[in-house]
């Protein structure tokens, strides 16, 4: 076992393209405001690890809202969306300015990339994001990705950028994802209590089945706790990307393949971008209720969804939107990109594509959701 862990850590050290995510608590004080020394310490590690361009790093950084608290006279992270957006508006400029000045000490230029969940779920948007990030890396810049909190609505609680980091790692075809926070790994209990130990590696969800994952960070300035970090690690691992979860103070050791934090082994293979976005980043705009035969066809035989298998339609969506596919009990079994507007589907329900083509035209002789634009949702 020790040899396997060591081998995995060697693979970490050999990673060429790396996505590093850092949480708010690792960059700011509990009262709000950036800690310049912490930012400089992180930048020193990242720029050194780039080895003069031999390695590529994308930084997904939280901290915009937290950085804006003190300047706006806020004592703690506000609960209402409007003040969160105001804090993000002030803090984002401060955050990027701090990174820019810190990286300039090493002759490294910074490129800011602001994303929302909508950017990661719509195919055209995420292709554009991928091109931008690729070009920034090719030109030797350090891309700094953050959620666009100033305009986000529900997405502002995206998981404190943890889930976004996993999706960005897939987007840029990263060899490694490093999640940095204020805890140096996943523990089998409360790390502040004696008798608990760090879990060195995770090979699959079963390894954490009996572990009580905490729900909050120590500093209280971010939204994500260990739960969101473990979920992000699982998303990346399922997409074939190894993950190291550790504390920011151990960043250098983690990137060098040292025995720090928790290492998540890849559990799946890289899939098409649109499928990962569909499963983990899209927001369903409605739902299609399937009859029992259609559920079996979609789930067991992995077929496309045809009009004949639909029992009901819910919501107001347009062609190309993500929708949930539900069984008769209301359980979501899959998610897919729909080929028709919601208002069109009632006239299609329960009918064959051949019949629809004869009556409505050849454009109706097609699937409601094609199997290539469909992902199963496992319990």
FILUMRO-389799 format. One record per residue: residue in one letter; residue number from 1; x, y, z of N, C-alpha, C in turn. Coordinates in steps of 0.02 Angstrom, whole numbers, plus 50000, padded with zeros to 5 digits. Layout:
<rs>
R	A	NUM	X	Y	Z	X	Y	Z	X	Y	Z
...
</rs>
This chain:
<rs>
R	X	1	50042	49940	50000	50000	50000	50000	50043	50063	50000
R	X	2	50096	50063	50040	50139	50122	50044	50171	50136	49976
R	X	3	50189	50082	49940	50219	50091	49875	50170	50120	49825
R	X	4	50105	50100	49831	50055	50127	49786	50044	50201	49799
R	X	5	50042	50220	49863	50035	50291	49880	50093	50331	49854
R	X	6	50154	50305	49863	50214	50339	49839	50212	50347	49764
R	X	7	50188	50295	49729	50183	50299	49656	50134	50353	49634
R	X	8	50078	50358	49671	50028	50409	49655	50057	50478	49665
R	X	9	50095	50487	49719	50125	50552	49732	50177	50570	49680
R	X	10	50211	50521	49653	50259	50535	49599	50222	50561	49537
R	X	11	50163	50532	49525	50122	50556	49469	50101	50628	49480
R	X	12	50088	50646	49543	50071	50715	49559	50129	50761	49542
R	X	13	50188	50742	49562	50247	50783	49549	50261	50791	49474
R	X	14	50240	50742	49435	50252	50744	49363	50198	50778	49323
R	X	15	50145	50802	49355	50090	50834	49320	50114	50897	49284
R	X	16	50092	50906	49223	50114	50964	49183	50064	51022	49189
R	X	17	50000	51009	49179	49949	51061	49183	49908	51050	49247
R	X	18	49908	51101	49290	49880	51093	49357	49830	51149	49371
R	X	19	49774	51131	49399	49726	51180	49424	49732	51181	49500
R	X	20	49743	51240	49528	49748	51249	49600	49690	51292	49623
R	X	21	49653	51269	49672	49598	51309	49700	49615	51328	49771
R	X	22	49606	51392	49788	49620	51415	49856	49557	51448	49884
R	X	23	49542	51433	49947	49481	51459	49978	49491	51527	50011
R	X	24	49436	51559	50026	49437	51625	50056	49476	51626	50122
R	X	25	49466	51574	50162	49497	51573	50228	49573	51571	50225
R	X	26	49600	51551	50168	49673	51547	50160	49704	51611	50135
R	X	27	49661	51661	50118	49685	51723	50090	49667	51784	50131
R	X	28	49620	51777	50176	49594	51835	50212	49594	51824	50287
R	X	29	49580	51876	50323	49571	51871	50395	49498	51855	50409
R	X	30	49484	51832	50469	49416	51815	50487	49371	51877	50485
R	X	31	49399	51935	50497	49360	51997	50496	49348	52023	50425
R	X	32	49380	51993	50376	49375	52017	50308	49437	52057	50289
R	X	33	49450	52064	50226	49510	52099	50203	49564	52049	50185
R	X	34	49602	52065	50133	49655	52020	50110	49715	52021	50157
R	X	35	49745	51963	50165	49807	51956	50202	49863	51954	50150
R	X	36	49898	52010	50141	49949	52014	50088	50003	51961	50096
R	X	37	50021	51945	50157	50074	51895	50168	50051	51826	50144
R	X	38	49988	51810	50156	49963	51745	50134	49960	51741	50058
R	X	39	49937	51796	50026	49935	51797	49953	50006	51790	49925
R	X	40	50053	51826	49952	50122	51823	49928	50151	51753	49937
R	X	41	50136	51722	49994	50162	51655	50007	50136	51605	49955
R	X	42	50072	51609	49938	50043	51565	49888	50073	51578	49819
R	X	43	50078	51641	49801	50107	51659	49736	50179	51635	49731
R	X	44	50217	51641	49784	50286	51618	49784	50289	51543	49767
R	X	45	50245	51504	49796	50243	51432	49783	50224	51418	49711
R	X	46	50172	51451	49687	50147	51437	49619	50197	51457	49566
R	X	47	50226	51516	49573	50273	51539	49522	50337	51496	49521
R	X	48	50358	51475	49579	50417	51431	49583	50402	51363	49551
R	X	49	50342	51337	49562	50325	51271	49535	50317	51273	49459
R	X	50	50302	51332	49431	50297	51336	49358	50362	51321	49323
R	X	51	50417	51325	49360	50484	51306	49335	50501	51340	49269
R	X	52	50490	51405	49267	50508	51442	49207	50467	51424	49146
R	X	53	50406	51400	49157	50362	51384	49101	50357	51311	49085
R	X	54	50395	51269	49120	50391	51197	49107	50325	51168	49129
R	X	55	50294	51198	49180	50229	51177	49203	50179	51234	49196
R	X	56	50116	51216	49188	50063	51266	49180	50015	51262	49239
R	X	57	49997	51320	49265	49952	51323	49323	49895	51371	49309
R	X	58	49834	51347	49325	49775	51390	49326	49753	51395	49398
R	X	59	49744	51456	49422	49724	51467	49491	49650	51485	49495
R	X	60	49612	51446	49530	49542	51462	49544	49540	51490	49614
R	X	61	49526	51554	49620	49532	51588	49684	49466	51615	49710
R	X	62	49448	51594	49770	49393	51626	49806	49421	51689	49838
R	X	63	49380	51724	49874	49405	51781	49913	49378	51849	49894
R	X	64	49341	51854	49838	49317	51920	49818	49268	51949	49869
R	X	65	49219	51910	49889	49170	51934	49938	49205	51949	50005
R	X	66	49247	51902	50027	49281	51911	50091	49326	51973	50090
R	X	67	49359	51986	50032	49403	52044	50028	49365	52109	50030
R	X	68	49301	52108	50011	49262	52169	50010	49226	52185	50075
R	X	69	49231	52140	50125	49195	52151	50187	49220	52212	50225
R	X	70	49285	52212	50242	49313	52267	50282	49306	52334	50248
R	X	71	49323	52340	50183	49316	52406	50151	49246	52434	50152
R	X	72	49196	52390	50156	49126	52413	50157	49099	52417	50228
R	X	73	49142	52404	50277	49121	52409	50346	49077	52351	50369
R	X	74	49082	52295	50335	49042	52236	50354	49084	52192	50401
R	X	75	49054	52172	50455	49091	52132	50505	49094	52058	50487
R	X	76	49045	52036	50449	49044	51965	50429	49011	51959	50361
R	X	77	49018	51901	50331	48990	51890	50265	48914	51899	50268
R	X	78	48886	51944	50227	48813	51956	50230	48774	51896	50202
R	X	79	48713	51889	50225	48671	51833	50202	48630	51852	50141
R	X	80	48615	51916	50133	48574	51936	50076	48616	51944	50013
R	X	81	48585	51927	49957	48620	51925	49893	48647	51994	49872
R	X	82	48607	52046	49882	48628	52113	49859	48693	52136	49892
R	X	83	48699	52125	49957	48761	52146	49991	48819	52099	49975
R	X	84	48805	52036	49962	48858	51991	49939	48886	52016	49872
R	X	85	48841	52036	49827	48863	52060	49762	48902	52125	49768
R	X	86	48880	52168	49814	48916	52231	49825	48986	52217	49852
R	X	87	48991	52171	49899	49056	52153	49927	49101	52122	49873
R	X	88	49072	52081	49831	49111	52050	49776	49136	52103	49728
R	X	89	49094	52153	49714	49113	52205	49667	49174	52244	49692
R	X	90	49175	52260	49757	49232	52295	49786	49292	52247	49793
R	X	91	49278	52188	49817	49332	52141	49832	49367	52111	49772
R	X	92	49331	52103	49716	49362	52072	49658	49420	52114	49632
R	X	93	49410	52180	49630	49464	52224	49608	49524	52220	49654
R	X	94	49511	52219	49719	49565	52215	49768	49602	52148	49762
R	X	95	49564	52094	49751	49594	52028	49746	49641	52022	49686
R	X	96	49617	52044	49628	49658	52038	49568	49717	52087	49571
R	X	97	49707	52146	49599	49763	52193	49607	49818	52164	49651
R	X	98	49797	52129	49703	49846	52099	49749	49884	52043	49714
R	X	99	49848	52001	49677	49881	51948	49639	49928	51977	49586
R	X	100	49906	52029	49552	49946	52060	49499	50012	52086	49527
R	X	101	50007	52122	49583	50067	52150	49614	50113	52095	49639
R	X	102	50083	52043	49668	50123	51989	49696	50159	51950	49641
R	X	103	50123	51936	49586	50154	51899	49531	50206	51940	49494
R	X	104	50197	52006	49494	50245	52049	49460	50315	52043	49491
R	X	105	50319	52025	49555	50384	52016	49588	50424	51960	49555
R	X	106	50388	51915	49521	50421	51859	49487	50420	51866	49411
R	X	107	50399	51924	49388	50395	51935	49316	50340	51896	49282
R	X	108	50288	51879	49319	50232	51840	49292	50171	51884	49284
R	X	109	50138	51879	49226	50078	51918	49214	50016	51878	49232
R	X	110	49965	51914	49254	49903	51883	49277	49848	51896	49226
R	X	111	49807	51846	49214	49748	51855	49171	49686	51836	49211
R	X	112	49638	51882	49215	49577	51869	49253	49524	51837	49209
R	X	113	49492	51784	49234	49437	51751	49198	49380	51743	49248
R	X	114	49325	51778	49236	49266	51774	49280	49213	51730	49246
R	X	115	49189	51681	49283	49141	51634	49255	49079	51629	49300
R	X	116	49023	51611	49270	48963	51592	49308	48946	51521	49289
R	X	117	48899	51492	49326	48878	51423	49310	48850	51420	49239
R	X	118	48819	51475	49216	48792	51476	49149	48848	51469	49097
R	X	119	48906	51498	49112	48962	51493	49066	48988	51421	49061
R	X	120	48980	51383	49114	49006	51315	49114	48955	51265	49090
R	X	121	48891	51284	49086	48840	51236	49066	48820	51244	48993
R	X	122	48831	51301	48964	48814	51311	48893	48876	51299	48850
R	X	123	48869	51256	48802	48926	51230	48765	48967	51285	48730
R	X	124	48933	51332	48700	48969	51386	48665	49010	51426	48715
R	X	125	48980	51441	48772	49015	51480	48823	49077	51443	48849
R	X	126	49069	51379	48863	49127	51345	48893	49182	51332	48841
R	X	127	49164	51327	48778	49216	51323	48726	49255	51388	48723
R	X	128	49220	51444	48729	49255	51508	48729	49301	51514	48790
R	X	129	49277	51491	48848	49318	51494	48908	49380	51450	48900
R	X	130	49371	51392	48870	49428	51347	48859	49481	51379	48814
R	X	131	49458	51411	48761	49505	51444	48715	49544	51500	48750
R	X	132	49508	51539	48790	49541	51594	48826	49594	51567	48874
R	X	133	49576	51516	48913	49624	51489	48961	49684	51457	48926
R	X	134	49671	51422	48871	49726	51391	48834	49774	51445	48808
R	X	135	49746	51499	48782	49789	51552	48754	49828	51588	48809
R	X	136	49797	51600	48866	49833	51631	48922	49892	51588	48943
R	X	137	49881	51523	48948	49935	51477	48967	49990	51476	48914
R	X	138	49970	51475	48851	50019	51474	48796	50062	51537	48796
R	X	139	50034	51592	48819	50070	51656	48820	50107	51668	48885
R	X	140	50107	51618	48928	50147	51621	48989	50114	51658	49047
R	X	141	50050	51674	49041	50016	51708	49096	49989	51658	49147
R	X	142	49973	51683	49206	49942	51643	49258	49868	51661	49259
R	X	143	49824	51618	49232	49752	51633	49234	49726	51627	49305
R	X	144	49688	51676	49326	49655	51674	49391	49580	51674	49380
R	X	145	49550	51619	49396	49478	51609	49383	49440	51620	49448
R	X	146	49385	51654	49442	49340	51663	49499	49269	51663	49472
R	X	147	49222	51647	49515	49153	51653	49495	49134	51726	49491
R	X	148	49094	51743	49442	49074	51812	49432	49017	51829	49481
R	X	149	49036	51837	49545	48988	51845	49598	48946	51909	49591
R	X	150	48971	51958	49556	48934	52022	49553	48871	52016	49511
R	X	151	48867	51967	49465	48808	51959	49424	48773	51892	49435
R	X	152	48805	51846	49472	48775	51781	49483	48714	51788	49529
R	X	153	48667	51743	49520	48608	51742	49563	48612	51680	49608
R	X	154	48577	51628	49590	48582	51567	49631	48652	51538	49628
R	X	155	48688	51551	49573	48754	51522	49565	48805	51550	49615
R	X	156	48787	51603	49650	48835	51632	49697	48852	51583	49753
R	X	157	48809	51533	49762	48823	51479	49810	48844	51417	49772
R	X	158	48894	51426	49729	48916	51374	49684	48958	51321	49719
R	X	159	48969	51329	49785	49011	51282	49820	49078	51314	49837
R	X	160	49078	51381	49845	49139	51417	49861	49194	51404	49810
R	X	161	49174	51397	49748	49220	51386	49692	49250	51316	49690
R	X	162	49233	51272	49736	49261	51205	49735	49237	51166	49674
R	X	163	49171	51165	49663	49144	51130	49606	49167	51163	49541
R	X	164	49170	51229	49540	49194	51264	49482	49266	51243	49466
R	X	165	49308	51234	49517	49377	51213	49506	49380	51144	49474
R	X	166	49336	51099	49495	49335	51032	49465	49316	51036	49391
R	X	167	49267	51078	49376	49245	51086	49307	49298	51120	49264
R	X	168	49333	51169	49293	49387	51202	49257	49444	51153	49244
R	X	169	49458	51110	49292	49511	51059	49282	49495	51015	49222
R	X	170	49432	50997	49215	49411	50958	49157	49413	51000	49094
R	X	171	49392	51062	49099	49390	51108	49041	49459	51117	49010
R	X	172	49510	51124	49051	49578	51137	49025	49619	51073	49018
R	X	173	49586	51015	49029	49619	50949	49022	49680	50945	49070
R	X	174	49667	50963	49132	49721	50964	49182	49744	50894	49200
R	X	175	49807	50889	49220	49835	50825	49244	49825	50817	49318
R	X	176	49806	50872	49353	49801	50870	49426	49758	50928	49450
R	X	177	49719	50915	49502	49682	50968	49537	49705	50969	49609
R	X	178	49725	51028	49633	49746	51036	49703	49697	51083	49737
R	X	179	49664	51059	49789	49616	51099	49827	49647	51120	49893
R	X	180	49656	51186	49901	49688	51212	49961	49637	51247	50006
R	X	181	49641	51232	50071	49595	51263	50118	49632	51274	50184
R	X	182	49595	51276	50239	49627	51286	50304	49633	51220	50343
R	X	183	49618	51164	50310	49625	51098	50341	49671	51056	50298
R	X	184	49718	51020	50329	49769	50985	50290	49749	50915	50268
R	X	185	49686	50907	50249	49663	50843	50222	49598	50821	50252
R	X	186	49574	50762	50231	49514	50733	50258	49533	50688	50317
R	X	187	49497	50697	50373	49511	50657	50433	49453	50609	50447
R	X	188	49468	50558	50485	49416	50509	50503	49374	50532	50563
R	X	189	49381	50594	50581	49343	50624	50636	49359	50698	50640
R	X	190	49341	50730	50693	49355	50801	50703	49431	50810	50711
R	X	191	49465	50844	50663	49538	50850	50667	49563	50888	50728
R	X	192	49518	50925	50761	49539	50962	50821	49540	50919	50883
R	X	193	49514	50858	50878	49511	50814	50935	49565	50760	50930
R	X	194	49593	50739	50987	49644	50686	50986	49615	50619	50964
R	X	195	49659	50578	50936	49637	50512	50915	49613	50507	50844
R	X	196	49607	50564	50809	49587	50561	50739	49649	50561	50695
R	X	197	49642	50534	50636	49699	50529	50590	49680	50550	50520
R	X	198	49729	50574	50484	49719	50596	50415	49711	50536	50369
R	X	199	49664	50540	50323	49655	50488	50273	49701	50505	50214
R	X	200	49751	50464	50203	49803	50479	50154	49779	50473	50083
R	X	201	49734	50426	50069	49711	50418	50000	49639	50392	49999
R	X	202	49605	50409	49945	49536	50388	49934	49533	50357	49865
R	X	203	49513	50294	49862	49508	50259	49798	49438	50260	49768
R	X	204	49389	50276	49811	49320	50279	49787	49275	50302	49843
R	X	205	49211	50315	49829	49164	50341	49879	49159	50296	49941
R	X	206	49170	50231	49932	49165	50185	49989	49215	50199	50043
R	X	207	49272	50229	50024	49324	50243	50074	49303	50297	50124
R	X	208	49253	50337	50105	49230	50390	50149	49158	50379	50174
R	X	209	49132	50319	50161	49062	50305	50177	49047	50314	50251
R	X	210	49095	50298	50294	49083	50301	50367	49118	50361	50400
R	X	211	49139	50409	50359	49173	50468	50385	49124	50526	50388
R	X	212	49122	50560	50445	49080	50619	50454	49117	50680	50429
R	X	213	49101	50701	50368	49135	50759	50339	49107	50822	50369
R	X	214	49151	50868	50392	49129	50930	50422	49091	50974	50374
R	X	215	49059	51026	50400	49017	51068	50358	49040	51141	50355
R	X	216	49092	51161	50391	49112	51231	50390	49187	51239	50397
R	X	217	49212	51292	50365	49282	51308	50374	49293	51343	50440
R	X	218	49356	51350	50459	49371	51380	50524	49359	51455	50525
R	X	219	49376	51489	50471	49376	51561	50472	49307	51592	50466
R	X	220	49260	51557	50434	49193	51583	50428	49183	51637	50376
R	X	221	49230	51645	50330	49223	51697	50279	49204	51668	50211
R	X	222	49206	51602	50203	49188	51570	50140	49122	51532	50148
R	X	223	49098	51505	50092	49036	51467	50094	49049	51392	50095
R	X	224	49107	51372	50073	49120	51300	50066	49154	51271	50126
R	X	225	49135	51211	50144	49169	51174	50196	49199	51112	50165
R	X	226	49215	51062	50206	49246	51002	50180	49199	50964	50134
R	X	227	49133	50970	50146	49085	50935	50104	49093	50955	50030
R	X	228	49097	51021	50017	49103	51043	49947	49170	51024	49917
R	X	229	49222	51021	49958	49288	51002	49933	49290	50928	49914
R	X	230	49261	50886	49956	49258	50815	49941	49216	50802	49880
R	X	231	49160	50838	49873	49118	50830	49815	49155	50852	49752
R	X	232	49192	50907	49756	49232	50929	49698	49285	50878	49681
R	X	233	49316	50849	49731	49367	50797	49719	49335	50737	49684
R	X	234	49275	50719	49703	49241	50662	49672	49224	50677	49599
R	X	235	49202	50739	49586	49186	50758	49517	49248	50753	49473
R	X	236	49304	50781	49496	49365	50779	49457	49391	50708	49449
R	X	237	49389	50669	49504	49413	50600	49501	49372	50559	49452
R	X	238	49306	50570	49452	49262	50535	49406	49276	50552	49333
R	X	239	49307	50611	49322	49325	50633	49255	49398	50615	49238
R	X	240	49428	50572	49280	49496	50548	49265	49552	50592	49289
R	X	241	49537	50640	49334	49588	50687	49357	49604	50673	49431
R	X	242	49668	50659	49447	49686	50649	49517	49681	50714	49556
R	X	243	49669	50708	49621	49658	50768	49663	49697	50761	49727
R	X	244	49728	50817	49748	49758	50821	49814	49721	50876	49853
R	X	245	49696	50858	49912	49660	50904	49955	49702	50916	50017
R	X	246	49725	50978	50027	49768	50992	50085	49761	51066	50103
R	X	247	49802	51088	50150	49798	51158	50172	49846	51201	50130
R	X	248	49831	51266	50129	49872	51312	50089	49944	51314	50112
R	X	249	49956	51305	50177	50024	51308	50202	50066	51248	50179
R	X	250	50033	51196	50154	50068	51137	50129	50067	51134	50052
R	X	251	50053	51191	50020	50046	51192	49947	50109	51168	49911
R	X	252	50167	51192	49933	50229	51173	49900	50241	51098	49906
R	X	253	50231	51071	49965	50241	51000	49976	50192	50959	49933
R	X	254	50130	50982	49929	50080	50946	49890	50099	50944	49816
R	X	255	50118	51001	49788	50136	51005	49717	50199	50964	49702
R	X	256	50242	50956	49751	50304	50917	49741	50293	50842	49750
R	X	257	50231	50822	49765	50216	50751	49773	50231	50726	49843
R	X	258	50235	50771	49892	50249	50750	49961	50189	50717	49994
R	X	259	50201	50685	50049	50148	50650	50085	50110	50698	50129
R	X	260	50067	50737	50098	50026	50785	50134	49955	50781	50106
R	X	261	49907	50797	50148	49838	50799	50125	49810	50730	50109
R	X	262	49755	50732	50072	49720	50671	50050	49722	50667	49975
R	X	263	49745	50611	49950	49751	50600	49877	49690	50560	49853
R	X	264	49655	50587	49804	49597	50554	49775	49619	50523	49708
R	X	265	49617	50457	49704	49634	50423	49642	49580	50435	49590
R	X	266	49599	50439	49527	49548	50444	49474	49503	50382	49476
R	X	267	49438	50392	49470	49391	50336	49472	49357	50325	49405
R	X	268	49366	50370	49358	49333	50363	49293	49378	50388	49237
R	X	269	49350	50391	49178	49386	50414	49119	49360	50482	49098
R	X	270	49402	50517	49062	49381	50583	49038	49323	50575	48990
R	X	271	49271	50616	48999	49212	50613	48957	49206	50676	48916
R	X	272	49156	50677	48872	49145	50737	48832	49128	50795	48879
R	X	273	49155	50854	48862	49144	50913	48904	49071	50924	48920
R	X	274	49030	50919	48868	48960	50937	48878	48925	50891	48929
R	X	275	48948	50828	48935	48917	50782	48981	48936	50799	49053
R	X	276	48998	50819	49064	49018	50838	49132	48982	50901	49153
R	X	277	48978	50950	49108	48942	51012	49123	48868	50996	49137
R	X	278	48840	50952	49096	48769	50936	49102	48754	50905	49171
R	X	279	48798	50861	49193	48786	50826	49256	48798	50869	49317
R	X	280	48851	50910	49314	48873	50944	49375	48865	51020	49376
R	X	281	48854	51050	49318	48852	51123	49317	48787	51152	49290
R	X	282	48747	51112	49257	48686	51139	49227	48630	51145	49278
R	X	283	48585	51192	49266	48526	51201	49307	48465	51182	49265
R	X	284	48431	51128	49281	48374	51106	49241	48321	51161	49236
R	X	285	48296	51172	49176	48245	51223	49165	48174	51194	49166
R	X	286	48170	51129	49174	48105	51095	49174	48116	51021	49182
R	X	287	48061	50983	49170	48066	50911	49178	48020	50875	49130
R	X	288	48040	50816	49111	47998	50771	49072	47986	50709	49115
R	X	289	47922	50692	49123	47904	50632	49161	47898	50574	49113
R	X	290	47933	50520	49126	47936	50463	49081	47891	50406	49106
R	X	291	47864	50366	49060	47829	50306	49081	47881	50252	49097
R	X	292	47858	50197	49127	47905	50147	49152	47948	50117	49096
R	X	293	47919	50109	49038	47957	50081	48982	48013	50127	48960
R	X	294	47999	50192	48959	48049	50240	48939	48105	50245	48990
R	X	295	48088	50239	49055	48139	50240	49107	48187	50181	49096
R	X	296	48160	50122	49083	48203	50063	49072	48246	50073	49010
R	X	297	48217	50102	48958	48255	50111	48896	48312	50160	48906
R	X	298	48298	50216	48940	48349	50267	48950	48403	50245	48999
R	X	299	48381	50216	49056	48428	50198	49109	48464	50133	49096
R	X	300	48428	50082	49076	48459	50015	49068	48490	50005	49000
R	X	301	48456	50028	48948	48482	50017	48880	48518	50077	48851
R	X	302	48518	50134	48888	48553	50194	48868	48531	50220	48800
R	X	303	48465	50219	48788	48439	50243	48725	48420	50316	48729
R	X	304	48404	50346	48672	48378	50413	48671	48306	50413	48697
R	X	305	48282	50472	48716	48213	50478	48738	48170	50498	48679
R	X	306	48120	50456	48663	48073	50470	48608	48008	50497	48635
R	X	307	47968	50532	48593	47905	50560	48616	47858	50509	48646
R	X	308	47859	50448	48619	47813	50396	48641	47821	50379	48715
R	X	309	47880	50392	48743	47893	50373	48812	47879	50428	48863
R	X	310	47855	50486	48841	47843	50542	48886	47771	50541	48911
R	X	311	47764	50550	48977	47697	50551	49008	47674	50621	49024
R	X	312	47721	50667	49038	47703	50735	49056	47763	50781	49048
R	X	313	47749	50846	49045	47803	50895	49039	47792	50949	49093
R	X	314	47847	50972	49123	47843	51023	49176	47893	51079	49161
R	X	315	47875	51140	49176	47920	51196	49168	47913	51232	49102
R	X	316	47952	51285	49095	47951	51327	49035	48022	51330	49008
R	X	317	48038	51293	48957	48106	51290	48930	48104	51293	48855
R	X	318	48162	51306	48826	48168	51309	48754	48216	51255	48730
R	X	319	48215	51241	48666	48258	51190	48637	48331	51206	48653
R	X	320	48367	51155	48675	48437	51164	48694	48448	51171	48768
R	X	321	48394	51183	48807	48400	51190	48879	48410	51121	48913
R	X	322	48442	51120	48971	48446	51058	49010	48380	51045	49047
R	X	323	48358	50983	49046	48297	50964	49082	48310	50899	49119
R	X	324	48272	50888	49172	48275	50824	49209	48227	50775	49177
R	X	325	48247	50712	49178	48203	50657	49158	48184	50620	49221
R	X	326	48119	50617	49236	48096	50588	49299	48053	50527	49287
R	X	327	48054	50481	49336	48010	50424	49332	47941	50442	49360
R	X	328	47895	50395	49361	47827	50409	49381	47821	50430	49454
R	X	329	47872	50413	49494	47872	50432	49565	47903	50501	49577
R	X	330	47926	50533	49523	47955	50599	49529	48030	50600	49541
R	X	331	48062	50542	49540	48134	50538	49551	48171	50554	49487
R	X	332	48220	50599	49491	48261	50616	49433	48308	50558	49417
R	X	333	48303	50531	49357	48346	50474	49338	48400	50495	49288
R	X	334	48389	50551	49255	48437	50574	49204	48428	50648	49192
R	X	335	48476	50676	49156	48472	50746	49137	48495	50751	49064
R	X	336	48462	50793	49025	48481	50796	48954	48464	50864	48924
R	X	337	48491	50875	48864	48476	50935	48826	48418	50920	48779
R	X	338	48364	50958	48788	48301	50943	48753	48302	50974	48683
R	X	339	48270	50941	48635	48270	50964	48566	48208	51004	48546
R	X	340	48161	51012	48593	48099	51048	48579	48084	51097	48635
R	X	341	48045	51149	48618	48020	51195	48669	47968	51160	48711
R	X	342	47959	51184	48773	47910	51154	48818	47839	51156	48788
R	X	343	47823	51210	48754	47755	51217	48726	47742	51170	48668
R	X	344	47795	51143	48638	47786	51096	48582	47773	51025	48606
R	X	345	47798	51008	48665	47800	50938	48685	47731	50908	48699
R	X	346	47682	50945	48728	47617	50912	48740	47587	50879	48679
R	X	347	47596	50906	48619	47568	50876	48559	47608	50815	48536
R	X	348	47667	50805	48566	47709	50748	48547	47701	50688	48593
R	X	349	47674	50700	48652	47673	50649	48705	47638	50585	48682
R	X	350	47673	50529	48692	47643	50464	48679	47639	50444	48606
R	X	351	47667	50484	48561	47659	50470	48489	47726	50449	48459
R	X	352	47723	50411	48406	47784	50388	48372	47812	50444	48329
R	X	353	47877	50441	48318	47909	50492	48276	47884	50488	48204
R	X	354	47869	50427	48181	47844	50420	48112	47776	50454	48104
R	X	355	47732	50444	48153	47666	50477	48152	47673	50552	48154
R	X	356	47719	50577	48197	47729	50649	48203	47757	50678	48139
R	X	357	47800	50642	48105	47829	50666	48043	47776	50673	47989
R	X	358	47730	50624	47986	47676	50627	47937	47630	50687	47949
R	X	359	47616	50700	48013	47567	50752	48029	47597	50822	48033
R	X	360	47659	50827	48062	47688	50893	48077	47748	50911	48034
R	X	361	47776	50862	47999	47833	50877	47957	47894	50837	47977
R	X	362	47944	50830	47932	48002	50787	47945	48045	50810	48003
R	X	363	48042	50874	48022	48084	50897	48078	48061	50868	48145
R	X	364	48003	50837	48146	47978	50806	48208	47995	50732	48212
R	X	365	48029	50706	48163	48049	50635	48164	48118	50630	48196
R	X	366	48121	50646	48260	48185	50645	48297	48173	50636	48371
R	X	367	48226	50625	48407	48223	50614	48479	48206	50678	48516
R	X	368	48173	50672	48573	48162	50730	48616	48227	50746	48653
R	X	369	48263	50695	48675	48330	50702	48703	48374	50647	48673
R	X	370	48426	50667	48637	48471	50617	48606	48517	50587	48659
R	X	371	48533	50524	48651	48574	50489	48701	48643	50521	48708
R	X	372	48668	50554	48656	48733	50587	48661	48731	50650	48703
R	X	373	48670	50675	48716	48662	50735	48757	48625	50718	48822
R	X	374	48640	50660	48850	48604	50635	48908	48652	50602	48957
R	X	375	48643	50617	49021	48683	50585	49073	48637	50556	49126
R	X	376	48655	50498	49152	48617	50467	49205	48635	50497	49272
R	X	377	48587	50503	49315	48599	50530	49382	48595	50472	49431
R	X	378	48653	50455	49460	48655	50399	49506	48638	50422	49576
R	X	379	48603	50380	49614	48585	50399	49682	48645	50405	49727
</rs>
